[in-house]
Amino acid sequence: FSIDVRELRSKGRRQELVLPRQLAMYLIRELTSHSFPEIGQFFSGRDHSTVMYSINKITQQLQEDDDLKRREREIRQTLGV
């Protein structure tokens, strides 16, 4: 997504940050044992319910959006998982 990590973790709500941030939350949850509150804390102190919403939203979008599925696979490959 070509977004700086600081921007991704920031409290900013710009549209170009929303999807990448939600996907990052989803992948952190999928690939680590971190809890919703821990993930929220990493993203500038967001509430656990925001993390849950983001993960649910990405889960749903992955079923419907082939481009998002491709991006998610590419990120996983880059990470070696």
Distance bins in CASP14 RR format, pairs under 12 A and 6 or more apart:
PFRMAT RR
TARGET T0000
AUTHOR 0000-0000-0000
RMODE 2
METHOD distances of the structure
MODEL  1
1 7 0 0 0 0 1 0 0 0 0 0 0
1 8 0 0 0 0 1 0 0 0 0 0 0
1 16 1 0 0 1 0 0 0 0 0 0 0
1 17 0 0 0 0 1 0 0 0 0 0 0
1 18 0 0 0 0 0 1 0 0 0 0 0
1 19 1 0 0 1 0 0 0 0 0 0 0
1 20 1 0 1 0 0 0 0 0 0 0 0
1 21 0 0 0 0 1 0 0 0 0 0 0
1 22 0 0 0 0 0 1 0 0 0 0 0
1 23 0 0 0 0 1 0 0 0 0 0 0
1 24 0 0 0 0 1 0 0 0 0 0 0
1 68 0 0 0 0 0 1 0 0 0 0 0
1 71 1 0 0 1 0 0 0 0 0 0 0
1 72 0 0 0 0 0 1 0 0 0 0 0
1 74 0 0 0 0 0 1 0 0 0 0 0
1 75 0 0 0 0 1 0 0 0 0 0 0
1 78 0 0 0 0 0 1 0 0 0 0 0
2 8 0 0 0 0 0 1 0 0 0 0 0
2 16 0 0 0 0 1 0 0 0 0 0 0
2 17 0 0 0 0 0 1 0 0 0 0 0
2 20 0 0 0 0 1 0 0 0 0 0 0
2 71 0 0 0 0 0 1 0 0 0 0 0
3 9 0 0 0 0 0 1 0 0 0 0 0
3 10 0 0 0 0 1 0 0 0 0 0 0
3 12 0 0 0 0 0 1 0 0 0 0 0
3 14 0 0 0 0 1 0 0 0 0 0 0
3 15 0 0 0 0 0 1 0 0 0 0 0
3 16 1 0 0 1 0 0 0 0 0 0 0
3 17 1 0 0 1 0 0 0 0 0 0 0
3 18 0 0 0 0 0 1 0 0 0 0 0
3 19 0 0 0 0 1 0 0 0 0 0 0
3 20 1 0 1 0 0 0 0 0 0 0 0
3 21 0 0 0 0 1 0 0 0 0 0 0
3 23 0 0 0 0 0 1 0 0 0 0 0
3 24 0 0 0 0 1 0 0 0 0 0 0
4 10 0 0 0 0 1 0 0 0 0 0 0
4 16 0 0 0 0 0 1 0 0 0 0 0
4 17 0 0 0 0 1 0 0 0 0 0 0
4 20 0 0 0 0 0 1 0 0 0 0 0
5 17 0 0 0 0 0 1 0 0 0 0 0
5 20 0 0 0 0 0 1 0 0 0 0 0
5 21 0 0 0 0 0 1 0 0 0 0 0
5 24 0 0 0 0 1 0 0 0 0 0 0
5 42 0 0 0 0 0 1 0 0 0 0 0
5 43 0 0 0 0 0 1 0 0 0 0 0
5 44 0 0 0 0 0 1 0 0 0 0 0
6 12 0 0 0 0 0 1 0 0 0 0 0
6 17 0 0 0 0 0 1 0 0 0 0 0
6 21 0 0 0 0 0 1 0 0 0 0 0
6 43 0 0 0 0 0 1 0 0 0 0 0
6 44 0 0 0 0 1 0 0 0 0 0 0
7 13 0 0 0 0 0 1 0 0 0 0 0
7 14 0 0 0 0 1 0 0 0 0 0 0
7 16 0 0 0 0 1 0 0 0 0 0 0
7 17 1 0 0 1 0 0 0 0 0 0 0
7 18 0 0 0 0 0 1 0 0 0 0 0
7 20 0 0 0 0 1 0 0 0 0 0 0
7 21 0 0 0 0 1 0 0 0 0 0 0
7 24 0 0 0 0 0 1 0 0 0 0 0
7 43 0 0 0 0 0 1 0 0 0 0 0
7 44 0 0 0 0 0 1 0 0 0 0 0
8 14 0 0 0 0 0 1 0 0 0 0 0
8 16 0 0 0 0 0 1 0 0 0 0 0
8 17 1 0 0 1 0 0 0 0 0 0 0
8 18 0 0 0 0 0 1 0 0 0 0 0
8 19 0 0 0 0 0 1 0 0 0 0 0
8 20 1 0 0 1 0 0 0 0 0 0 0
8 21 1 0 1 0 0 0 0 0 0 0 0
8 22 0 0 0 0 0 1 0 0 0 0 0
8 23 0 0 0 0 1 0 0 0 0 0 0
8 24 1 0 0 1 0 0 0 0 0 0 0
8 25 0 0 0 0 1 0 0 0 0 0 0
8 27 0 0 0 0 0 1 0 0 0 0 0
8 28 0 0 0 0 0 1 0 0 0 0 0
8 42 0 0 0 0 0 1 0 0 0 0 0
8 43 1 0 0 1 0 0 0 0 0 0 0
8 44 0 0 0 0 1 0 0 0 0 0 0
8 46 0 0 0 0 0 1 0 0 0 0 0
9 17 0 0 0 0 1 0 0 0 0 0 0
9 20 0 0 0 0 0 1 0 0 0 0 0
9 21 0 0 0 0 1 0 0 0 0 0 0
9 24 0 0 0 0 1 0 0 0 0 0 0
9 25 0 0 0 0 0 1 0 0 0 0 0
9 28 0 0 0 0 0 1 0 0 0 0 0
9 39 0 0 0 0 0 1 0 0 0 0 0
9 40 0 0 0 0 1 0 0 0 0 0 0
9 41 0 0 0 0 0 1 0 0 0 0 0
9 42 1 0 0 1 0 0 0 0 0 0 0
9 43 1 0 1 0 0 0 0 0 0 0 0
9 44 1 0 1 0 0 0 0 0 0 0 0
9 45 0 0 0 0 1 0 0 0 0 0 0
9 46 0 0 0 0 1 0 0 0 0 0 0
10 17 1 0 0 1 0 0 0 0 0 0 0
10 18 0 0 0 0 0 1 0 0 0 0 0
10 20 0 0 0 0 0 1 0 0 0 0 0
10 21 0 0 0 0 1 0 0 0 0 0 0
10 42 0 0 0 0 0 1 0 0 0 0 0
10 43 0 0 0 0 1 0 0 0 0 0 0
10 44 1 0 1 0 0 0 0 0 0 0 0
10 45 0 0 0 0 0 1 0 0 0 0 0
10 46 0 0 0 0 0 1 0 0 0 0 0
11 17 0 0 0 0 1 0 0 0 0 0 0
11 21 0 0 0 0 0 1 0 0 0 0 0
11 40 0 0 0 0 0 1 0 0 0 0 0
11 43 0 0 0 0 1 0 0 0 0 0 0
11 44 1 0 1 0 0 0 0 0 0 0 0
11 45 0 0 0 0 1 0 0 0 0 0 0
11 46 0 0 0 0 1 0 0 0 0 0 0
11 47 0 0 0 0 0 1 0 0 0 0 0
11 50 0 0 0 0 0 1 0 0 0 0 0
12 18 0 0 0 0 1 0 0 0 0 0 0
12 20 0 0 0 0 0 1 0 0 0 0 0
12 21 0 0 0 0 1 0 0 0 0 0 0
12 43 0 0 0 0 0 1 0 0 0 0 0
12 44 0 0 0 0 1 0 0 0 0 0 0
12 46 0 0 0 0 0 1 0 0 0 0 0
13 21 0 0 0 0 1 0 0 0 0 0 0
13 22 0 0 0 0 0 1 0 0 0 0 0
13 44 0 0 0 0 0 1 0 0 0 0 0
13 46 0 0 0 0 0 1 0 0 0 0 0
13 50 0 0 0 0 0 1 0 0 0 0 0
14 20 0 0 0 0 0 1 0 0 0 0 0
14 21 0 0 0 0 1 0 0 0 0 0 0
15 21 0 0 0 0 0 1 0 0 0 0 0
15 22 0 0 0 0 0 1 0 0 0 0 0
17 23 0 0 0 0 0 1 0 0 0 0 0
17 24 0 0 0 0 0 1 0 0 0 0 0
17 25 0 0 0 0 0 1 0 0 0 0 0
17 43 0 0 0 0 0 1 0 0 0 0 0
17 44 0 0 0 0 0 1 0 0 0 0 0
17 54 0 0 0 0 0 1 0 0 0 0 0
18 24 0 0 0 0 0 1 0 0 0 0 0
18 25 0 0 0 0 0 1 0 0 0 0 0
18 43 0 0 0 0 0 1 0 0 0 0 0
18 50 0 0 0 0 0 1 0 0 0 0 0
18 53 0 0 0 0 0 1 0 0 0 0 0
18 54 0 0 0 0 1 0 0 0 0 0 0
18 57 0 0 0 0 1 0 0 0 0 0 0
18 58 0 0 0 0 0 1 0 0 0 0 0
18 61 0 0 0 0 0 1 0 0 0 0 0
19 25 0 0 0 0 0 1 0 0 0 0 0
19 26 0 0 0 0 0 1 0 0 0 0 0
19 54 0 0 0 0 1 0 0 0 0 0 0
19 57 0 0 0 0 1 0 0 0 0 0 0
19 58 0 0 0 0 1 0 0 0 0 0 0
19 61 0 0 0 0 1 0 0 0 0 0 0
19 62 0 0 0 0 0 1 0 0 0 0 0
19 65 0 0 0 0 1 0 0 0 0 0 0
19 67 0 0 0 0 0 1 0 0 0 0 0
19 68 1 0 0 1 0 0 0 0 0 0 0
19 71 0 0 0 0 1 0 0 0 0 0 0
19 72 0 0 0 0 0 1 0 0 0 0 0
20 26 0 0 0 0 0 1 0 0 0 0 0
20 27 0 0 0 0 0 1 0 0 0 0 0
20 43 0 0 0 0 0 1 0 0 0 0 0
20 54 0 0 0 0 0 1 0 0 0 0 0
20 58 0 0 0 0 0 1 0 0 0 0 0
20 68 0 0 0 0 0 1 0 0 0 0 0
20 71 0 0 0 0 1 0 0 0 0 0 0
20 72 0 0 0 0 0 1 0 0 0 0 0
20 75 0 0 0 0 1 0 0 0 0 0 0
21 27 0 0 0 0 0 1 0 0 0 0 0
21 28 0 0 0 0 0 1 0 0 0 0 0
21 39 0 0 0 0 0 1 0 0 0 0 0
21 40 0 0 0 0 0 1 0 0 0 0 0
21 42 0 0 0 0 0 1 0 0 0 0 0
21 43 1 0 0 1 0 0 0 0 0 0 0
21 44 0 0 0 0 1 0 0 0 0 0 0
21 46 0 0 0 0 1 0 0 0 0 0 0
21 50 0 0 0 0 1 0 0 0 0 0 0
21 51 0 0 0 0 0 1 0 0 0 0 0
21 53 0 0 0 0 0 1 0 0 0 0 0
21 54 1 0 0 1 0 0 0 0 0 0 0
21 55 0 0 0 0 0 1 0 0 0 0 0
21 57 0 0 0 0 0 1 0 0 0 0 0
21 58 0 0 0 0 0 1 0 0 0 0 0
22 28 0 0 0 0 0 1 0 0 0 0 0
22 29 0 0 0 0 0 1 0 0 0 0 0
22 39 0 0 0 0 0 1 0 0 0 0 0
22 40 0 0 0 0 0 1 0 0 0 0 0
22 43 0 0 0 0 1 0 0 0 0 0 0
22 46 0 0 0 0 0 1 0 0 0 0 0
22 50 0 0 0 0 1 0 0 0 0 0 0
22 51 0 0 0 0 1 0 0 0 0 0 0
22 52 0 0 0 0 0 1 0 0 0 0 0
22 53 0 0 0 0 1 0 0 0 0 0 0
22 54 1 1 0 0 0 0 0 0 0 0 0
22 55 1 0 0 1 0 0 0 0 0 0 0
22 56 0 0 0 0 1 0 0 0 0 0 0
22 57 1 0 1 0 0 0 0 0 0 0 0
22 58 1 0 1 0 0 0 0 0 0 0 0
22 59 0 0 0 0 0 1 0 0 0 0 0
22 60 0 0 0 0 0 1 0 0 0 0 0
22 61 0 0 0 0 1 0 0 0 0 0 0
22 62 0 0 0 0 0 1 0 0 0 0 0
22 68 0 0 0 0 0 1 0 0 0 0 0
22 71 0 0 0 0 0 1 0 0 0 0 0
22 72 0 0 0 0 0 1 0 0 0 0 0
23 29 0 0 0 0 0 1 0 0 0 0 0
23 30 0 0 0 0 0 1 0 0 0 0 0
23 31 0 0 0 0 0 1 0 0 0 0 0
23 54 0 0 0 0 1 0 0 0 0 0 0
23 55 0 0 0 0 1 0 0 0 0 0 0
23 57 0 0 0 0 1 0 0 0 0 0 0
23 58 1 0 1 0 0 0 0 0 0 0 0
23 59 0 0 0 0 0 1 0 0 0 0 0
23 61 0 0 0 0 1 0 0 0 0 0 0
23 62 0 0 0 0 1 0 0 0 0 0 0
23 65 0 0 0 0 0 1 0 0 0 0 0
23 67 0 0 0 0 0 1 0 0 0 0 0
23 68 1 0 0 1 0 0 0 0 0 0 0
23 69 0 0 0 0 0 1 0 0 0 0 0
23 70 0 0 0 0 0 1 0 0 0 0 0
23 71 1 0 0 1 0 0 0 0 0 0 0
23 72 1 0 0 1 0 0 0 0 0 0 0
23 73 0 0 0 0 0 1 0 0 0 0 0
23 74 0 0 0 0 0 1 0 0 0 0 0
23 75 1 0 0 1 0 0 0 0 0 0 0
23 76 0 0 0 0 0 1 0 0 0 0 0
24 30 0 0 0 0 0 1 0 0 0 0 0
24 31 0 0 0 0 0 1 0 0 0 0 0
24 32 0 0 0 0 0 1 0 0 0 0 0
24 34 0 0 0 0 0 1 0 0 0 0 0
24 39 0 0 0 0 1 0 0 0 0 0 0
24 40 0 0 0 0 0 1 0 0 0 0 0
24 42 0 0 0 0 1 0 0 0 0 0 0
24 43 1 0 0 1 0 0 0 0 0 0 0
24 46 0 0 0 0 0 1 0 0 0 0 0
24 51 0 0 0 0 0 1 0 0 0 0 0
24 54 0 0 0 0 1 0 0 0 0 0 0
24 55 0 0 0 0 0 1 0 0 0 0 0
24 58 0 0 0 0 1 0 0 0 0 0 0
24 71 0 0 0 0 0 1 0 0 0 0 0
24 72 0 0 0 0 0 1 0 0 0 0 0
24 75 0 0 0 0 1 0 0 0 0 0 0
24 79 0 0 0 0 0 1 0 0 0 0 0
25 31 0 0 0 0 0 1 0 0 0 0 0
25 32 0 0 0 0 0 1 0 0 0 0 0
25 34 0 0 0 0 1 0 0 0 0 0 0
25 35 0 0 0 0 0 1 0 0 0 0 0
25 36 0 0 0 0 1 0 0 0 0 0 0
25 38 0 0 0 0 0 1 0 0 0 0 0
25 39 1 0 1 0 0 0 0 0 0 0 0
25 40 1 0 0 1 0 0 0 0 0 0 0
25 41 0 0 0 0 0 1 0 0 0 0 0
25 42 0 0 0 0 1 0 0 0 0 0 0
25 43 1 0 0 1 0 0 0 0 0 0 0
25 44 0 0 0 0 0 1 0 0 0 0 0
25 46 0 0 0 0 1 0 0 0 0 0 0
25 47 0 0 0 0 0 1 0 0 0 0 0
25 48 0 0 0 0 0 1 0 0 0 0 0
25 49 0 0 0 0 0 1 0 0 0 0 0
25 50 0 0 0 0 1 0 0 0 0 0 0
25 51 1 0 1 0 0 0 0 0 0 0 0
25 52 0 0 0 0 1 0 0 0 0 0 0
25 53 0 0 0 0 1 0 0 0 0 0 0
25 54 1 0 1 0 0 0 0 0 0 0 0
25 55 1 0 1 0 0 0 0 0 0 0 0
25 56 0 0 0 0 0 1 0 0 0 0 0
25 57 0 0 0 0 1 0 0 0 0 0 0
25 58 1 0 0 1 0 0 0 0 0 0 0
25 59 0 0 0 0 0 1 0 0 0 0 0
26 32 0 0 0 0 0 1 0 0 0 0 0
26 36 0 0 0 0 0 1 0 0 0 0 0
26 39 0 0 0 0 1 0 0 0 0 0 0
26 43 0 0 0 0 0 1 0 0 0 0 0
26 51 0 0 0 0 1 0 0 0 0 0 0
26 52 0 0 0 0 0 1 0 0 0 0 0
26 53 0 0 0 0 0 1 0 0 0 0 0
26 54 1 0 0 1 0 0 0 0 0 0 0
26 55 1 0 1 0 0 0 0 0 0 0 0
26 56 0 0 0 0 1 0 0 0 0 0 0
26 57 0 0 0 0 1 0 0 0 0 0 0
26 58 1 1 0 0 0 0 0 0 0 0 0
26 59 1 0 0 1 0 0 0 0 0 0 0
26 60 0 0 0 0 0 1 0 0 0 0 0
26 61 0 0 0 0 1 0 0 0 0 0 0
26 62 0 0 0 0 1 0 0 0 0 0 0
26 68 0 0 0 0 0 1 0 0 0 0 0
26 71 0 0 0 0 0 1 0 0 0 0 0
26 72 1 0 0 1 0 0 0 0 0 0 0
26 75 0 0 0 0 0 1 0 0 0 0 0
26 76 0 0 0 0 0 1 0 0 0 0 0
27 34 0 0 0 0 0 1 0 0 0 0 0
27 39 0 0 0 0 0 1 0 0 0 0 0
27 54 0 0 0 0 0 1 0 0 0 0 0
27 55 0 0 0 0 1 0 0 0 0 0 0
27 58 0 0 0 0 1 0 0 0 0 0 0
27 59 0 0 0 0 0 1 0 0 0 0 0
27 62 0 0 0 0 0 1 0 0 0 0 0
27 68 0 0 0 0 0 1 0 0 0 0 0
27 71 0 0 0 0 0 1 0 0 0 0 0
27 72 1 0 0 1 0 0 0 0 0 0 0
27 73 0 0 0 0 0 1 0 0 0 0 0
27 74 0 0 0 0 0 1 0 0 0 0 0
27 75 1 0 0 1 0 0 0 0 0 0 0
27 76 1 0 0 1 0 0 0 0 0 0 0
27 78 0 0 0 0 0 1 0 0 0 0 0
27 79 1 0 0 1 0 0 0 0 0 0 0
27 80 0 0 0 0 0 1 0 0 0 0 0
27 81 0 0 0 0 1 0 0 0 0 0 0
28 34 1 0 1 0 0 0 0 0 0 0 0
28 35 0 0 0 0 0 1 0 0 0 0 0
28 36 0 0 0 0 0 1 0 0 0 0 0
28 38 0 0 0 0 1 0 0 0 0 0 0
28 39 1 0 1 0 0 0 0 0 0 0 0
28 40 0 0 0 0 1 0 0 0 0 0 0
28 41 0 0 0 0 0 1 0 0 0 0 0
28 42 1 0 0 1 0 0 0 0 0 0 0
28 43 0 0 0 0 1 0 0 0 0 0 0
28 51 0 0 0 0 1 0 0 0 0 0 0
28 54 0 0 0 0 0 1 0 0 0 0 0
28 55 0 0 0 0 1 0 0 0 0 0 0
28 58 0 0 0 0 0 1 0 0 0 0 0
28 75 0 0 0 0 0 1 0 0 0 0 0
28 79 0 0 0 0 0 1 0 0 0 0 0
28 81 0 0 0 0 0 1 0 0 0 0 0
29 35 0 0 0 0 1 0 0 0 0 0 0
29 36 1 0 0 1 0 0 0 0 0 0 0
29 37 0 0 0 0 0 1 0 0 0 0 0
29 38 0 0 0 0 1 0 0 0 0 0 0
29 39 1 0 0 1 0 0 0 0 0 0 0
29 40 0 0 0 0 0 1 0 0 0 0 0
29 42 0 0 0 0 0 1 0 0 0 0 0
29 43 0 0 0 0 0 1 0 0 0 0 0
29 48 0 0 0 0 0 1 0 0 0 0 0
29 51 1 0 0 1 0 0 0 0 0 0 0
29 52 0 0 0 0 1 0 0 0 0 0 0
29 54 0 0 0 0 1 0 0 0 0 0 0
29 55 1 0 1 0 0 0 0 0 0 0 0
29 56 0 0 0 0 0 1 0 0 0 0 0
29 58 0 0 0 0 1 0 0 0 0 0 0
29 59 0 0 0 0 1 0 0 0 0 0 0
30 39 0 0 0 0 0 1 0 0 0 0 0
30 55 0 0 0 0 1 0 0 0 0 0 0
30 58 0 0 0 0 1 0 0 0 0 0 0
30 59 0 0 0 0 1 0 0 0 0 0 0
30 62 0 0 0 0 0 1 0 0 0 0 0
30 72 0 0 0 0 1 0 0 0 0 0 0
30 75 0 0 0 0 0 1 0 0 0 0 0
30 76 0 0 0 0 1 0 0 0 0 0 0
30 79 0 0 0 0 0 1 0 0 0 0 0
30 81 0 0 0 0 1 0 0 0 0 0 0
31 39 0 0 0 0 0 1 0 0 0 0 0
31 72 0 0 0 0 0 1 0 0 0 0 0
31 75 0 0 0 0 1 0 0 0 0 0 0
31 76 0 0 0 0 1 0 0 0 0 0 0
31 79 1 0 0 1 0 0 0 0 0 0 0
31 80 0 0 0 0 1 0 0 0 0 0 0
31 81 1 0 1 0 0 0 0 0 0 0 0
32 38 0 0 0 0 1 0 0 0 0 0 0
32 39 0 0 0 0 1 0 0 0 0 0 0
32 42 0 0 0 0 0 1 0 0 0 0 0
32 79 0 0 0 0 0 1 0 0 0 0 0
32 81 0 0 0 0 0 1 0 0 0 0 0
33 39 0 0 0 0 0 1 0 0 0 0 0
34 40 0 0 0 0 1 0 0 0 0 0 0
34 41 0 0 0 0 1 0 0 0 0 0 0
34 42 1 0 0 1 0 0 0 0 0 0 0
34 43 0 0 0 0 0 1 0 0 0 0 0
34 48 0 0 0 0 0 1 0 0 0 0 0
34 51 0 0 0 0 1 0 0 0 0 0 0
34 55 0 0 0 0 0 1 0 0 0 0 0
35 41 0 0 0 0 1 0 0 0 0 0 0
35 42 0 0 0 0 0 1 0 0 0 0 0
35 48 1 0 0 1 0 0 0 0 0 0 0
35 51 0 0 0 0 1 0 0 0 0 0 0
35 52 0 0 0 0 0 1 0 0 0 0 0
35 55 0 0 0 0 0 1 0 0 0 0 0
36 42 0 0 0 0 0 1 0 0 0 0 0
36 43 0 0 0 0 0 1 0 0 0 0 0
36 45 0 0 0 0 0 1 0 0 0 0 0
36 46 0 0 0 0 1 0 0 0 0 0 0
36 47 0 0 0 0 1 0 0 0 0 0 0
36 48 1 1 0 0 0 0 0 0 0 0 0
36 49 1 0 0 1 0 0 0 0 0 0 0
36 50 0 0 0 0 1 0 0 0 0 0 0
36 51 1 0 1 0 0 0 0 0 0 0 0
36 52 1 0 1 0 0 0 0 0 0 0 0
36 53 0 0 0 0 0 1 0 0 0 0 0
36 54 0 0 0 0 1 0 0 0 0 0 0
36 55 0 0 0 0 1 0 0 0 0 0 0
36 56 0 0 0 0 0 1 0 0 0 0 0
37 43 0 0 0 0 0 1 0 0 0 0 0
37 45 0 0 0 0 1 0 0 0 0 0 0
37 46 0 0 0 0 1 0 0 0 0 0 0
37 47 0 0 0 0 1 0 0 0 0 0 0
37 48 1 0 1 0 0 0 0 0 0 0 0
37 49 0 0 0 0 1 0 0 0 0 0 0
37 50 0 0 0 0 0 1 0 0 0 0 0
37 51 1 0 0 1 0 0 0 0 0 0 0
37 52 0 0 0 0 0 1 0 0 0 0 0
38 45 0 0 0 0 0 1 0 0 0 0 0
38 46 0 0 0 0 0 1 0 0 0 0 0
38 48 0 0 0 0 1 0 0 0 0 0 0
38 51 0 0 0 0 1 0 0 0 0 0 0
39 45 0 0 0 0 1 0 0 0 0 0 0
39 46 0 0 0 0 1 0 0 0 0 0 0
39 47 0 0 0 0 0 1 0 0 0 0 0
39 48 1 0 0 1 0 0 0 0 0 0 0
39 49 0 0 0 0 0 1 0 0 0 0 0
39 50 0 0 0 0 1 0 0 0 0 0 0
39 51 1 0 1 0 0 0 0 0 0 0 0
39 52 0 0 0 0 1 0 0 0 0 0 0
39 53 0 0 0 0 0 1 0 0 0 0 0
39 54 0 0 0 0 1 0 0 0 0 0 0
39 55 0 0 0 0 1 0 0 0 0 0 0
40 46 1 0 1 0 0 0 0 0 0 0 0
40 47 1 0 0 1 0 0 0 0 0 0 0
40 48 1 0 0 1 0 0 0 0 0 0 0
40 49 0 0 0 0 1 0 0 0 0 0 0
40 50 1 0 0 1 0 0 0 0 0 0 0
40 51 1 0 1 0 0 0 0 0 0 0 0
40 52 0 0 0 0 1 0 0 0 0 0 0
40 53 0 0 0 0 0 1 0 0 0 0 0
40 54 0 0 0 0 1 0 0 0 0 0 0
40 55 0 0 0 0 0 1 0 0 0 0 0
41 47 0 0 0 0 1 0 0 0 0 0 0
41 48 0 0 0 0 1 0 0 0 0 0 0
41 50 0 0 0 0 0 1 0 0 0 0 0
41 51 0 0 0 0 1 0 0 0 0 0 0
42 48 0 0 0 0 0 1 0 0 0 0 0
42 50 0 0 0 0 0 1 0 0 0 0 0
42 51 0 0 0 0 1 0 0 0 0 0 0
43 50 0 0 0 0 1 0 0 0 0 0 0
43 51 1 0 0 1 0 0 0 0 0 0 0
43 54 0 0 0 0 1 0 0 0 0 0 0
44 50 0 0 0 0 0 1 0 0 0 0 0
44 51 0 0 0 0 0 1 0 0 0 0 0
45 51 0 0 0 0 1 0 0 0 0 0 0
46 52 0 0 0 0 0 1 0 0 0 0 0
46 53 0 0 0 0 1 0 0 0 0 0 0
46 54 0 0 0 0 1 0 0 0 0 0 0
47 53 0 0 0 0 1 0 0 0 0 0 0
47 54 0 0 0 0 0 1 0 0 0 0 0
48 54 0 0 0 0 0 1 0 0 0 0 0
48 55 0 0 0 0 0 1 0 0 0 0 0
49 55 0 0 0 0 0 1 0 0 0 0 0
49 56 0 0 0 0 0 1 0 0 0 0 0
50 56 0 0 0 0 0 1 0 0 0 0 0
50 57 0 0 0 0 0 1 0 0 0 0 0
51 57 0 0 0 0 0 1 0 0 0 0 0
51 58 0 0 0 0 0 1 0 0 0 0 0
52 58 0 0 0 0 0 1 0 0 0 0 0
52 59 0 0 0 0 0 1 0 0 0 0 0
53 59 0 0 0 0 0 1 0 0 0 0 0
53 60 0 0 0 0 0 1 0 0 0 0 0
54 60 0 0 0 0 0 1 0 0 0 0 0
54 61 0 0 0 0 0 1 0 0 0 0 0
55 61 0 0 0 0 0 1 0 0 0 0 0
55 62 0 0 0 0 0 1 0 0 0 0 0
56 62 0 0 0 0 0 1 0 0 0 0 0
56 63 0 0 0 0 0 1 0 0 0 0 0
57 63 0 0 0 0 0 1 0 0 0 0 0
57 64 0 0 0 0 0 1 0 0 0 0 0
57 65 0 0 0 0 0 1 0 0 0 0 0
57 68 0 0 0 0 0 1 0 0 0 0 0
58 64 0 0 0 0 0 1 0 0 0 0 0
58 65 0 0 0 0 1 0 0 0 0 0 0
58 68 1 0 0 1 0 0 0 0 0 0 0
58 69 0 0 0 0 0 1 0 0 0 0 0
58 71 0 0 0 0 0 1 0 0 0 0 0
58 72 0 0 0 0 1 0 0 0 0 0 0
58 75 0 0 0 0 0 1 0 0 0 0 0
59 65 0 0 0 0 0 1 0 0 0 0 0
59 68 0 0 0 0 0 1 0 0 0 0 0
59 69 0 0 0 0 0 1 0 0 0 0 0
59 72 0 0 0 0 0 1 0 0 0 0 0
60 68 0 0 0 0 0 1 0 0 0 0 0
61 67 0 0 0 0 1 0 0 0 0 0 0
61 68 1 0 1 0 0 0 0 0 0 0 0
61 69 0 0 0 0 1 0 0 0 0 0 0
61 71 0 0 0 0 0 1 0 0 0 0 0
61 72 0 0 0 0 1 0 0 0 0 0 0
62 68 1 0 1 0 0 0 0 0 0 0 0
62 69 1 0 1 0 0 0 0 0 0 0 0
62 70 0 0 0 0 0 1 0 0 0 0 0
62 71 0 0 0 0 1 0 0 0 0 0 0
62 72 1 0 0 1 0 0 0 0 0 0 0
62 73 0 0 0 0 1 0 0 0 0 0 0
62 76 0 0 0 0 0 1 0 0 0 0 0
63 69 0 0 0 0 1 0 0 0 0 0 0
63 72 0 0 0 0 0 1 0 0 0 0 0
65 71 0 0 0 0 1 0 0 0 0 0 0
65 72 0 0 0 0 1 0 0 0 0 0 0
66 72 0 0 0 0 0 1 0 0 0 0 0
66 73 0 0 0 0 0 1 0 0 0 0 0
67 73 0 0 0 0 0 1 0 0 0 0 0
67 74 0 0 0 0 0 1 0 0 0 0 0
68 74 0 0 0 0 0 1 0 0 0 0 0
68 75 0 0 0 0 0 1 0 0 0 0 0
69 75 0 0 0 0 0 1 0 0 0 0 0
69 76 0 0 0 0 0 1 0 0 0 0 0
70 76 0 0 0 0 0 1 0 0 0 0 0
70 77 0 0 0 0 0 1 0 0 0 0 0
71 77 0 0 0 0 0 1 0 0 0 0 0
71 78 0 0 0 0 0 1 0 0 0 0 0
72 78 0 0 0 0 0 1 0 0 0 0 0
72 79 0 0 0 0 0 1 0 0 0 0 0
72 81 0 0 0 0 0 1 0 0 0 0 0
73 79 0 0 0 0 0 1 0 0 0 0 0
73 80 0 0 0 0 0 1 0 0 0 0 0
73 81 0 0 0 0 0 1 0 0 0 0 0
74 80 0 0 0 0 0 1 0 0 0 0 0
74 81 0 0 0 0 0 1 0 0 0 0 0
75 81 0 0 0 0 1 0 0 0 0 0 0
END
